[in-house]
Amino acid sequence: MGLLRYQLFLSHTVTFIAIWYTLLQNPDVIPDGIPDAVVRYAPLWAIVILGCYAVTSIGYSMMTFADCPEAAKEIETQVKEAKIELLKRGVEL
């Protein structure tokens, strides 16, 4: 049985925070090519990247939204039936 989505998110977050905190406490283990500001602002970058992923995911879902032609036909017939019923009751549309 796999983990639930929040459990995966929580485990990744705890792992990220543990690594980030370790790097903040031990700056001597950071390679020479990585600036100190990258490590210091890593949580901010993680939030920005998560936001970009969320916007992209929502946009992709909206572009690939599946239409339901059967449901559209059913709604059209229900609207026609409702109009007929209203005309029988004397309501003019």
Secondary structure as UniProt FT lines:
FT   HELIX           5..25
FT   HELIX           27..29
FT   TURN            32..33
FT   HELIX           36..40
FT   HELIX           42..63
FT   HELIX           69..88
FT   TURN            89..90
//
